[in-house]
């Protein structure tokens, strides 16, 4: 392979790695499509008729996608338990085939149990899905008692092929997935640096577009960091290694986000607000020319290119003398005497590059082990010593006590409420579906079932129902075209079905509409194979889908409804409480208090914010008619993202306190943080009780509060404390800014 071909292949690999972190979507699509293909090959060798080929394909798909556990041993147990569940489900379907009322009643009970089983974790959810999908498959192929023995064989073959594909052919281990996620983080970090470089060079007409690219890639980097954190426990055998990787990932993310903010501030005549990086569509601050001499601009551009190359260098590969020189130069910017002559704002960018280079070095040490230190400069040696001291501190730390929230009970439990709702919705869908078609009423029931999966509020169900209907309509059009092209040719149709199944699972996390499109197009081909294809059948599919979505929405709105406002308020309260915990404990540690497990608390904050972002989608979706409410929700999320960024930065700085020689505890910070934690508590109180009369406190800057509370013998504050103060000041401004969209009154500042 030539150097040019290798470069093209490397770029293509990096692009795929960044678009699909950990290759999780590729593996899911390949595993499911491969399992179906293997099942079809075996059944064809056994000379199974076409209806049994279709049954085997559906059973194989259910056995593969239903299992979501991370450990292979747990997956094997669940798959083994799923086989008797599937055999019992198809037996009951064949037995009740001629009993209309009894069959319908059992179908409703089965769906209730399938949804209720989610309370038992991934295994309960998987067994419920298998039971429902196999029963649905039995209705689809018209299972009867006479063909039951052959269907047993079909299902056994499907489960066997699924096991072979999962545990042998598409072999995945938690450690392997974590390794690929780390690689995706590295590539996405490099992409973010590239976007920041484009922001530096963007002209007046392109600066907003460049800023939007920085926003998007910052969000993608954060998404990958969360995915890594969710895989650390299963992917590593040593808890101290997991904590070390978590610390390095968090440090790199914070350093990269801060670098983008510093670049934005350096090229702006106004102060760059952190909110600019988190609010979609927000314009760049005024002033689009970089206020530095040409030499400084060239040096800055050169060093951003060098940082990107340093990030892209594969872990474990010897950097060589040239790359060691580049690394030493960038790490040297952490020392004041090595900063090039430039305005203060631009020198801050060079400092940010130095901190980002240190974060990259920490990642390489954590992931690749000992490094060649022969070419180190004194500045690089100091950085390594700091990292080694942090490693020792992390290895010696103990897990803190984590507060466990008491889950709701009875009908307040989400699984119980969803089970009752889906039982009512499916009952309505059965009645309405029978009026539309006595043979294919189950499509309405399937849609009603699906809109309840992974939804928690009426608004989420409404949006999901709309997306499924849109995807179904488009899929029907594709099914009409493909059925006309393929006709009765079995193998071309099955090959297209496999392609659509792969695309269905590959696009599922990206777009529910696309997933519904591929499902419907595949079903059109299956109808063709069963010789039941017609235009009226596909039109009926649209009608049944619309009916099922409507029944699901009605059930969610009438039975134990969870309105979007209520759901978002609950999650918003959780975010605020965790924000207060992270901020308060970080400042307590920076003030000389005891050490706590800030990394896990910061992770809890990020997860709570991700849950809120998902729940707010009905308010921010393009179909929502309430434009002002949509803008308010986006602004609120952006403010919370800003708060989370500064809280993570404070936590990361506090984690460095025991080992970093340039960071010293400052007891004055405790007083500076009091107003912030008080205001967060006021916001949380208003979320919980709108009649609360507490008010937001405003007043002088955080830095002035620190000065007024000076302690004799302690200097005003150094560079690290100054950075902490900047984070506190921005956090204070963002928290006060939350008062307006949440309609919390402000107290009149005291003179």
C-alpha positions, -999 to +999 in steps of 0.1 A: +000+000+000+014+034-010+017+063+014-011+081-004-034+051-001-025+047+035-033+083+042-067+080+025-074+048+044-064+064+077-087+095+071-116+072+061-110+051+092-109+082+115-141+095+099-159+062+105-145+060+140-157+095+148-192+091+133-198+058+151-179+059+185-168+024+195-183+011+162-214+002+183-239+009+156-218-010+130-215-040+153-253-039+161-262-038+125-237-064+114-246-087+142-283-086+135-281-088+097-255-115+100-276-135+124-306-133+100-284-143+070-270-173+088-305-184+099-317-181+063-288-202+050-294-230+076-332-230+070-327-231+033-304-261+037-332-277+057-355-269+028-378-247+048-407-230+030-407-192+025-431-185+054-407-203+077-378-183+063-397-152+072-404-166+107-368-175+112-356-140+101-380-123+126-371-147+154-333-143+148-337-105+148-356-106+181-331-129+197-302-106+187-314-070+192-333-077+225-302-085+245-285-053+257-263-065+286-226-056+285-210-088+299-208-119+277-217-143+305-249-123+312-258-122+275-254-160+273-277-166+303-303-142+289-302-158+254-306-193+270-336-181+290-351-164+259-354-197+240-381-213+263-398-179+265-400-179+227-412-214+225-439-207+250-450-176+232-453-193+198-472-222+214-497-199+230-501-180+197-508-211+177-532-224+204-552-191+206-551-186+168-587-197+164-600-180+196-604-144+187-614-129+221-591-152+241-562-144+218-568-107+220-570-107+258-538-127+260-520-104+237-529-074+259-518-093+290-485-103+273-478-067+264-485-056+300-461-082+313-435-074+287-434-037+297-437-044+334-407-068+331-384-037+325-383-032+362-361-063+364-333-047+344-318-055+311-326-092+314-363-087+322-365-062+294-349-086+269-372-115+279-403-093+276-392-081+241-386-117+230-419-129+242-438-101+225-418-102+192-422-140+188-460-137+195-461-110+168-441-132+144-467-160+150-495-136+140-475-124+110-469-159+095-502-173+107-489-200+131-512-230+137-509-261+158-502-282+127-470-263+119-459-258+155-432-285+156-415-270+125-417-235+141-400-249+171-371-260+149-371-226+131-369-207+164-342-231+178-321-225+146-327-187+149-315-186+185-285-209+177-274-187+148-279-156+170-256-171+196-230-181+170-230-146+155-228-129+189-202-150+206-180-162+177-183-142+145-190-107+157-169-111+188-172-081+212-157-078+247-163-049+271-125-042+270-126-041+231-155-017+230-139+006+256-107+006+235-126+016+204-144+043+223-111+057+235-100+058+198-132+076+189-125+101+217-090+107+203-104+113+167-132+135+179-107+156+200-086+161+169-117+171+149-125+197+176-090+211+174-095+214+136-128+232+141-111+256+165-084+263+140-110+271+114-126+294+139-093+312+144-089+317+106-126+324+098-134+357+081-163+380+091-188+361+069-177+327+080-172+331+118-208+320+128-205+289+106-171+281+122-185+287+157-214+263+150-189+236+139-170+241+172-203+238+191-212+206+173-178+189+178-177+200+214-210+182+219-198+151+201-167+150+222-188+152+254-211+125+240-181+102+236-168+110+270-202+099+285-201+067+265-166+059+278-177+066+314-206+042+310-183+014+298-154+018+323-166-006+350-171-035+326-142-026+303-114-026+330-105-051+356-089-026+380-110+001+397-080+024+400-073+021+362-109+030+355-107+060+377-074+071+361-089+068+326-120+087+337-098+115+351-078+117+320-108+118+297-125+145+318-093+165+319-089+163+281-125+173+275-123+203+298-090+215+283-104+212+248-136+231+256-116+258+274-092+262+245-122+269+222-135+296+246-100+312+248-097+313+210-132+329+207-122+355+233-089+363+217-105+371+183-133+391+198-135+427+209-160+417+236-156+393+264-165+358+252-193+343+273-192+305+278-229+305+268-218+312+233-204+277+230-236+260+242-265+280+227-274+268+192-276+297+167-260+322+191-238+346+171-201+351+178-192+381+200-187+414+182-153+419+166-141+394+141-105+404+136-078+388+157-061+417+175-025+403+174+006+409+153+010+386+122+039+367+138+018+358+168-010+347+146+013+324+126+027+309+158-007+303+172-019+287+139+013+265+138+008+253+174-028+244+169-018+223+139+009+208+161-016+200+188-039+183+163-010+161+151-001+153+187-037+142+193-039+121+161-006+102+169-018+067+178-014+057+214+015+033+219+034+045+188+068+061+196+065+098+188+100+102+174+124+131+179+103+156+158+071+149+177+089+150+210+102+184+201+066+195+192+053+181+225+080+198+245+073+232+229+036+230+236+040+218+271+065+247+276+036+272+273+025+261+308+055+281+320+051+319+320+086+325+307+080+305+275+050+324+263+056+344+231+051+382+231+014+389+225-016+405+241-029+389+273-059+373+255-037+356+230-012+345+256-042+328+273-047+308+242-011+297+243-016+287+279-047+268+268-027+249+242-001+240+269-029+226+291-044+207+262-010+192+254-007+182+290-041+165+289-030+147+257+002+135+274-019+123+304-042+103+280-011+087+263+004+077+297-029+064+310-037+044+278-003+034+265+018+029+297+054+042+302+067+066+276+101+074+262+114+103+283+149+107+268+139+139+249+120+156+277+127+192+286+124+204+322+088+216+315+078+182+301+095+165+331+075+186+355+043+177+336+051+140+339+058+144+376+025+161+381+007+133+362+026+106+382+016+122+415-020+124+403-019+087+393-007+078+428-034+099+444-061+082+423-048+047+430-048+054+467-082+071+469-113+053+482-148+054+468-170+078+486-205+069+498-230+076+470-264+087+480-290+063+466-324+077+457-354+056+467-373+044+437-410+052+435-434+024+443-469+012+432-484+030+402-458+058+405-432+033+394-424+041+357-426+004+346-460-001+362-474+031+348-461+023+313-475-013+315-510+000+324-508+026+297-497+002+270-524-023+280-551+003+275-536+017+243-532-018+228-568-027+237-579+004+218-556-005+190-570-040+188-606-028+186-598-001+160-575-024+141-602-050+137-624-024+121-596-016+096-586-052+089-595-085+106-562-100+093-536-073+100-549-055+130-517-063+149-498-036+130-517-010+151-509-029+183-472-031+173-470+007+168-488+013+201-462-009+218-432+007+201-441+043+209-439+034+246-403+020+244-378+044+260-403+072+265-412+088+298-438+115+291-468+123+269-447+147+248-420+121+241-447+096+230-463+123+207-430+130+190-421+093+186-455+086+171-451+114+146-417+101+136-429+066+132-458+077+110-435+098+088-410+070+084-438+046+076-453+068+049-419+071+032-412+034+037-445+025+020-435+045-011-401+027-011-419-006-006-441+000-036-411+007-059-390-022-046-418-047-047-423-038-084-386-042-091-380-074-072-413-091-077-415-128-066-377-134-067-369-148-033-332-143-028-329-107-042-358-098-019-341-114+011-308-098+003-325-064+003-342-072+036-308-079+051-295-046+038-325-028+053-322-046+086-285-035+088-295+001+080-323+000+105-300-008+134-272+014+121-295+045+119-316+037+150-296+059+174-294+087+149-330+090+136-361+071+146-377+083+113-350+066+092-353+034+113-391+033+107-385+039+070-362+009+067-385-013+088-415-005+065-395-010+033-383-044+046-419-054+055-430-045+020-405-070+006-416-097+032-452-092+021-440-098-015-423-131-004-455-142+013-475-134-018-497-109+001-483-077-014-506-051-028-509-014-028-539-017-005-519-037+020-492-010+023-518+018+025-534-003+053-500-003+070-501+035+071-536+035+085-528+009+112-496+029+121-515+061+125-542+043+146-516+027+168-498+060+174-531+077+182-541+050+207-507+052+224-510+090+227-546+087+241-535+061+266-505+082+277-527+113+281-556+097+299-541+069+322-517+081+348-503+108+325-468+122+330-469+156+313-437+169+297-436+198+321-438+176+351-411+152+337-387+181+328-393+198+361-383+166+380-352+162+359-343+199+361-345+196+399-321+166+398-297+186+376-297+216+400-292+194+431-262+176+414-248+209+402-250+222+438-232+191+451-204+192+426-198+230+430-201+230+467-178+200+473-152+212+448-150+246+464-149+229+499-119+209+487-102+239+471-108+257+504-088+231+524-117+207+532-116+169+530-112+151+497-143+136+481-150+116+449-157+146+426-153+126+394-183+104+400-203+134+411-194+153+379-204+122+359-238+121+377-243+157+368-235+150+331-259+121+331-287+140+347-282+168+321-283+142+293-316+128+307-330+164+308-318+171+272-337+139+260-368+148+279-369+183+266-369+171+229-407+174+226-404+211+235-375+218+211-387+196+182-394+215+149-431+204+149-438+222+181-461+252+175-449+271+206-418+289+191-412+311+222-413+281+244-389+262+222-364+292+223-368+293+261-361+256+265-330+259+242-317+289+262-323+270+295-304+240+283-275+262+271-273+279+305-272+245+322-245+233+298-225+263+308-230+256+345-220+220+340-188+230+321-177+254+349-186+228+376-166+201+358-137+226+356-138+233+393-140+196+401-110+189+379-090+216+395-099+204+430-088+169+420-054+183+412-050+200+446-032+172+465-005+167+438-001+199+418+027+221+432+012+253+419-023+249+434-028+257+471-060+256+491-075+291+497-101+292+525-115+324+511-131+305+482-157+290+506-173+324+512-172+332+475-192+301+467-219+306+493-241+329+470-239+304+441-250+274+462-277+295+478-291+306+444-291+270+431-311+260+462-336+288+455-340+277+419-345+241+430-371+252+456-391+271+429-390+241+407-404+219+435-429+245+447-440+274+425-454+292+455-419+295+471-411+331+480-373+328+481-354+352+459-322+350+439-293+370+454-273+394+432-244+416+441-208+424+435-184+401+415-171+369+431-135+383+430-146+413+451-162+390+476-129+372+479-110+403+484-133+416+511-129+384+530-091+384+530-072+365+556-040+380+570-009+364+556-026+350+525-017+368+492-044+383+471-046+353+447-024+336+421-030+324+386-047+291+396-069+308+421-077+334+395-088+307+371-110+292+398-125+327+404-133+330+366-151+297+367-170+308+398-179+342+382-192+326+351-211+300+371-226+328+392-237+347+361-252+315+346-271+306+377-285+341+380-294+339+343-315+308+350-338+329+371-354+347+341-366+316+321-376+299+353-394+331+365-377+332+399-377+367+415-344+385+422-337+403+455-328+439+453-290+442+458-280+458+492-258+488+492 
